[in-house]
Amino acid sequence: MKFEDMINTIQLGDCYELIKDIPDNSIDLIIIDPPYEFSTLSGQGIRSIRNVFDEIEEQKLNVGIDNKLFNELKRVMKEFNIYIWCNKTMIPKLIKYFVFENNCLMDIISWHKTNAMPLCGGTYMPDTEFCLYFKKNRKLNTNYDTAKTHYELPINIDDKKKYRHPTIKPLNIIKNFIINSSNENDIILDCFCGSGTTCIAAKELNRRFIGMEINGKYYKIAVDRLNGILANGQTTIFTDFDKVG
Ligand SMILES: C[S@@+](CC[C@H](N)C(=O)[O-])C[C@H]1O[C@@H](n2cnc3c(N)ncnc32)[C@H](O)[C@@H]1O
Protein backbone atom coordinates (compact mmCIF):
# COMPACT_ATOMS: atom_id res chain seq x y z
CA MET A 1 0.00 0.00 0.00
CA LYS A 2 1.16 3.56 -0.73
CA PHE A 3 2.35 5.46 2.35
CA GLU A 4 0.12 8.47 1.57
CA ASP A 5 -2.93 6.18 1.61
CA MET A 6 -2.08 4.94 5.11
CA ILE A 7 -2.16 8.41 6.63
CA ASN A 8 -5.14 9.07 8.92
CA THR A 9 -6.28 5.45 8.65
CA ILE A 10 -6.16 2.33 10.74
CA GLN A 11 -4.80 -0.67 8.85
CA LEU A 12 -6.10 -4.16 9.61
CA GLY A 13 -3.20 -6.61 9.71
CA ASP A 14 0.08 -7.70 11.24
CA CYS A 15 2.28 -4.69 11.98
CA TYR A 16 5.43 -6.78 11.42
CA GLU A 17 4.31 -6.93 7.74
CA LEU A 18 2.46 -3.61 7.39
CA ILE A 19 5.41 -1.56 8.63
CA LYS A 20 7.43 -2.66 5.60
CA ASP A 21 5.27 -0.27 3.49
CA ILE A 22 6.36 2.73 5.58
CA PRO A 23 9.33 4.56 4.04
CA ASP A 24 12.58 5.24 5.92
CA ASN A 25 12.66 8.45 8.03
CA SER A 26 8.98 9.25 7.54
CA ILE A 27 7.47 9.12 11.04
CA ASP A 28 7.77 11.95 13.58
CA LEU A 29 6.60 10.09 16.70
CA ILE A 30 5.80 6.48 17.60
CA ILE A 31 3.56 5.52 20.50
CA ILE A 32 3.06 1.78 20.93
CA ASP A 33 1.36 -0.43 23.45
CA PRO A 34 2.40 -3.93 22.44
CA PRO A 35 1.05 -7.04 24.15
CA TYR A 36 2.76 -7.32 27.55
CA GLU A 37 4.79 -10.40 28.45
CA PHE A 38 3.19 -12.16 31.41
CA SER A 39 1.66 -15.37 32.66
CA THR A 40 -2.09 -15.40 33.29
CA LEU A 41 -1.89 -18.40 35.65
CA SER A 42 -1.82 -16.32 38.83
CA GLY A 43 -5.48 -15.28 38.51
CA GLN A 44 -6.66 -18.87 38.21
CA GLY A 45 -8.85 -19.14 41.30
CA ILE A 46 -10.61 -15.76 41.23
CA ARG A 47 -13.52 -15.87 38.81
CA SER A 48 -13.77 -12.14 37.89
CA ILE A 49 -10.02 -11.97 37.24
CA ARG A 50 -10.06 -15.30 35.39
CA ASN A 51 -12.62 -13.86 32.92
CA VAL A 52 -10.35 -10.91 32.14
CA PHE A 53 -7.34 -13.21 31.81
CA ASP A 54 -9.27 -15.59 29.53
CA GLU A 55 -9.89 -12.74 27.07
CA ILE A 56 -6.25 -11.64 27.34
CA GLU A 57 -5.07 -15.19 26.52
CA GLU A 58 -7.62 -15.72 23.75
CA GLN A 59 -6.62 -12.50 22.00
CA LYS A 60 -2.87 -13.19 22.58
CA LEU A 61 -2.49 -9.98 24.60
CA ASN A 62 0.30 -11.45 26.77
CA VAL A 63 2.89 -12.51 24.18
CA GLY A 64 5.20 -9.47 24.27
CA ILE A 65 7.07 -7.84 21.39
CA ASP A 66 9.53 -9.51 19.04
CA ASN A 67 12.92 -7.76 18.92
CA LYS A 68 12.91 -7.78 15.13
CA LEU A 69 10.33 -4.98 15.18
CA PHE A 70 12.80 -2.63 16.91
CA ASN A 71 14.96 -2.21 13.80
CA GLU A 72 11.89 -1.45 11.70
CA LEU A 73 10.73 1.17 14.22
CA LYS A 74 14.18 2.74 14.08
CA ARG A 75 14.16 2.70 10.27
CA VAL A 76 10.84 4.53 9.91
CA MET A 77 11.50 7.21 12.56
CA LYS A 78 13.05 10.50 11.43
CA GLU A 79 14.89 10.53 14.76
CA PHE A 80 14.41 8.44 17.88
CA ASN A 81 11.16 9.69 19.40
CA ILE A 82 9.22 6.76 20.78
CA TYR A 83 6.98 5.87 23.72
CA ILE A 84 6.60 2.17 24.55
CA TRP A 85 4.08 0.98 27.14
CA CYS A 86 5.37 -2.05 28.98
CA ASN A 87 5.40 -4.00 32.20
CA LYS A 88 8.47 -4.56 34.39
CA THR A 89 9.42 -7.79 32.58
CA MET A 90 9.97 -5.95 29.30
CA ILE A 91 12.05 -3.06 30.67
CA PRO A 92 15.53 -4.72 30.43
CA LYS A 93 15.23 -5.59 26.75
CA LEU A 94 13.93 -2.12 25.85
CA ILE A 95 16.79 -0.41 27.69
CA LYS A 96 19.31 -2.79 26.10
CA TYR A 97 18.19 -1.91 22.58
CA PHE A 98 17.41 1.79 22.85
CA VAL A 99 19.89 3.00 25.48
CA PHE A 100 22.87 0.62 25.34
CA GLU A 101 22.82 -0.17 21.60
CA ASN A 102 21.42 3.10 20.20
CA ASN A 103 22.48 5.71 22.78
CA CYS A 104 19.01 7.16 23.34
CA LEU A 105 18.09 9.30 26.33
CA MET A 106 15.32 7.78 28.40
CA ASP A 107 12.43 8.75 30.65
CA ILE A 108 10.31 6.35 32.64
CA ILE A 109 6.67 7.35 33.00
CA SER A 110 4.49 5.36 35.35
CA TRP A 111 0.77 4.89 35.78
CA HIS A 112 -0.08 3.70 39.27
CA LYS A 113 -3.52 2.10 39.13
CA THR A 114 -5.28 2.96 42.37
CA ASN A 115 -7.85 0.15 41.94
CA ALA A 116 -5.55 -2.61 40.62
CA MET A 117 -6.48 -6.29 40.68
CA PRO A 118 -5.84 -7.68 44.20
CA LEU A 119 -3.14 -10.15 43.16
CA CYS A 120 -0.55 -10.21 45.94
CA GLY A 121 0.03 -13.88 46.87
CA GLY A 122 3.75 -13.81 47.63
CA THR A 123 4.57 -11.08 45.09
CA TYR A 124 4.27 -7.32 44.66
CA MET A 125 0.98 -6.24 43.09
CA PRO A 126 0.75 -5.65 39.32
CA ASP A 127 -0.51 -2.14 40.08
CA THR A 128 1.87 -0.08 37.92
CA GLU A 129 2.25 0.18 34.19
CA PHE A 130 5.28 1.83 32.67
CA CYS A 131 5.80 3.80 29.52
CA LEU A 132 9.42 4.20 28.49
CA TYR A 133 10.24 7.21 26.35
CA PHE A 134 13.38 7.12 24.19
CA LYS A 135 14.61 10.12 22.26
CA LYS A 136 17.63 11.66 20.59
CA ASN A 137 18.35 15.29 19.75
CA ARG A 138 15.00 16.58 20.87
CA LYS A 139 13.70 19.24 23.22
CA LEU A 140 10.20 18.59 24.54
CA ASN A 141 7.22 20.98 24.37
CA THR A 142 6.39 20.26 28.01
CA ASN A 143 4.35 22.52 30.27
CA TYR A 144 3.56 22.14 33.98
CA ASP A 145 0.46 20.02 33.27
CA THR A 146 2.03 17.66 30.74
CA ALA A 147 5.59 17.23 32.10
CA LYS A 148 4.82 14.87 34.96
CA THR A 149 6.25 11.35 34.89
CA HIS A 150 3.89 9.74 37.40
CA TYR A 151 0.13 9.35 37.08
CA GLU A 152 -2.13 8.17 39.94
CA LEU A 153 -5.33 7.09 38.20
CA PRO A 154 -7.85 4.29 38.62
CA ILE A 155 -8.14 1.68 35.87
CA ASN A 156 -10.32 3.32 33.22
CA ILE A 157 -13.29 0.99 33.59
CA ASP A 158 -15.69 3.34 31.75
CA ASP A 159 -13.46 3.37 28.66
CA LYS A 160 -13.26 -0.44 28.79
CA LYS A 161 -17.07 -0.59 28.84
CA LYS A 162 -17.45 1.98 26.08
CA TYR A 163 -14.85 0.50 23.72
CA ARG A 164 -14.67 -3.13 24.86
CA HIS A 165 -10.91 -3.45 24.80
CA PRO A 166 -9.42 -5.11 27.90
CA THR A 167 -6.21 -3.05 27.96
CA ILE A 168 -7.37 0.37 26.76
CA LYS A 169 -5.05 3.19 27.92
CA PRO A 170 -6.18 6.55 29.39
CA LEU A 171 -6.63 9.05 26.55
CA ASN A 172 -5.32 11.99 28.55
CA ILE A 173 -1.94 10.39 29.30
CA ILE A 174 -1.40 9.74 25.60
CA LYS A 175 -2.48 13.27 24.74
CA ASN A 176 0.23 14.57 27.07
CA PHE A 177 2.86 12.43 25.28
CA ILE A 178 1.73 13.84 21.95
CA ILE A 179 1.76 17.45 23.16
CA ASN A 180 5.25 16.99 24.64
CA SER A 181 6.85 15.19 21.70
CA SER A 182 5.26 16.37 18.47
CA ASN A 183 3.90 19.36 16.61
CA GLU A 184 0.71 19.95 14.64
CA ASN A 185 0.54 17.98 11.39
CA ASP A 186 3.30 15.56 12.46
CA ILE A 187 2.76 11.88 11.63
CA ILE A 188 2.29 9.55 14.60
CA LEU A 189 2.46 5.75 14.28
CA ASP A 190 0.84 3.23 16.63
CA CYS A 191 1.45 -0.34 15.39
CA PHE A 192 -0.62 -2.01 18.14
CA CYS A 193 -3.50 0.41 18.21
CA GLY A 194 -6.16 -1.71 19.96
CA SER A 195 -9.25 0.46 20.41
CA GLY A 196 -7.48 3.39 18.69
CA THR A 197 -6.59 5.56 21.71
CA THR A 198 -3.40 6.98 20.15
CA CYS A 199 -5.19 7.71 16.87
CA ILE A 200 -8.04 9.53 18.65
CA ALA A 201 -5.53 11.57 20.69
CA ALA A 202 -3.60 12.46 17.51
CA LYS A 203 -6.78 13.45 15.70
CA GLU A 204 -7.96 15.65 18.58
CA LEU A 205 -4.57 17.41 18.65
CA ASN A 206 -4.39 18.02 14.88
CA ARG A 207 -1.65 15.49 14.23
CA ARG A 208 -1.76 12.90 11.44
CA PHE A 209 -1.71 9.24 12.41
CA ILE A 210 -1.30 5.67 11.19
CA GLY A 211 -2.82 2.89 13.28
CA MET A 212 -2.34 -0.85 12.84
CA GLU A 213 -4.36 -3.62 14.48
CA ILE A 214 -4.27 -7.36 13.80
CA ASN A 215 -7.55 -8.31 15.45
CA GLY A 216 -10.68 -7.72 13.32
CA LYS A 217 -12.89 -7.10 16.35
CA TYR A 218 -10.59 -4.43 17.82
CA TYR A 219 -9.96 -2.94 14.36
CA LYS A 220 -13.71 -2.34 13.93
CA ILE A 221 -13.96 -0.85 17.43
CA ALA A 222 -11.09 1.54 16.64
CA VAL A 223 -12.49 2.61 13.26
CA ASP A 224 -15.94 3.11 14.80
CA ARG A 225 -14.38 5.07 17.66
CA LEU A 226 -12.71 7.43 15.19
CA ASN A 227 -16.05 7.82 13.48
CA GLY A 228 -17.76 8.67 16.76
CA ILE A 229 -19.45 5.32 17.38
CA LEU A 230 -19.28 3.41 20.66
CA ALA A 231 -18.93 -0.40 20.78
CA ASN A 232 -22.68 -0.63 21.56
CA GLY A 233 -23.49 1.24 18.35
CA GLN A 234 -24.39 4.56 20.01
CA THR A 235 -22.99 7.79 18.63
CA THR A 236 -20.55 9.86 20.71
CA ILE A 237 -19.79 13.57 20.62
CA PHE A 238 -17.06 12.99 18.01
CA THR A 239 -19.58 13.06 15.16
CA ASP A 240 -17.70 15.70 13.16
CA PHE A 241 -14.71 13.41 12.47
CA ASP A 242 -13.96 12.50 8.89
CA LYS A 243 -14.84 8.88 8.22
CA VAL A 244 -11.80 6.61 8.37
CA GLY A 245 -11.29 2.97 7.45
C1 LIG B 1 -2.13 -3.68 24.63
S1 LIG B 1 -3.23 -3.62 23.32
C2 LIG B 1 -3.29 -1.92 22.83
C3 LIG B 1 -4.40 -1.16 23.51
C4 LIG B 1 -4.47 0.31 23.06
N1 LIG B 1 -3.34 1.07 23.55
C5 LIG B 1 -5.76 0.96 23.50
O1 LIG B 1 -5.70 1.98 24.24
O2 LIG B 1 -6.82 0.48 23.14
C6 LIG B 1 -2.27 -4.33 22.04
C7 LIG B 1 -3.03 -4.50 20.72
O3 LIG B 1 -2.09 -4.96 19.74
C8 LIG B 1 -2.75 -5.87 18.89
N2 LIG B 1 -1.69 -6.67 18.23
C9 LIG B 1 -1.01 -7.72 18.76
N3 LIG B 1 -0.11 -8.18 17.87
C10 LIG B 1 -0.21 -7.39 16.77
C11 LIG B 1 0.46 -7.35 15.52
N4 LIG B 1 1.44 -8.22 15.23
N5 LIG B 1 0.11 -6.39 14.62
C12 LIG B 1 -0.86 -5.48 14.92
N6 LIG B 1 -1.55 -5.49 16.09
C13 LIG B 1 -1.22 -6.41 17.00
C14 LIG B 1 -3.68 -6.64 19.80
O4 LIG B 1 -4.74 -7.25 19.11
C15 LIG B 1 -4.13 -5.56 20.77
O5 LIG B 1 -5.36 -4.96 20.39
The ligand as an ORCA input file, in Angstrom:
! r2SCAN-3c Opt
* xyz 0 1
  C      -2.132     -3.681     24.626
  S      -3.228     -3.624     23.324
  C      -3.287     -1.918     22.833
  C      -4.403     -1.158     23.506
  C      -4.469      0.306     23.057
  N      -3.343      1.071     23.547
  C      -5.764      0.964     23.502
  O      -5.702      1.984     24.238
  O      -6.822      0.478     23.141
  C      -2.274     -4.332     22.035
  C      -3.026     -4.505     20.722
  O      -2.086     -4.960     19.737
  C      -2.753     -5.868     18.886
  N      -1.694     -6.670     18.231
  C      -1.010     -7.722     18.755
  N      -0.106     -8.183     17.873
  C      -0.208     -7.394     16.771
  C       0.464     -7.352     15.520
  N       1.436     -8.225     15.232
  N       0.114     -6.391     14.624
  C      -0.863     -5.476     14.916
  N      -1.554     -5.488     16.086
  C      -1.221     -6.411     17.001
  C      -3.682     -6.642     19.803
  O      -4.744     -7.252     19.114
  C      -4.134     -5.556     20.773
  O      -5.363     -4.962     20.389
*
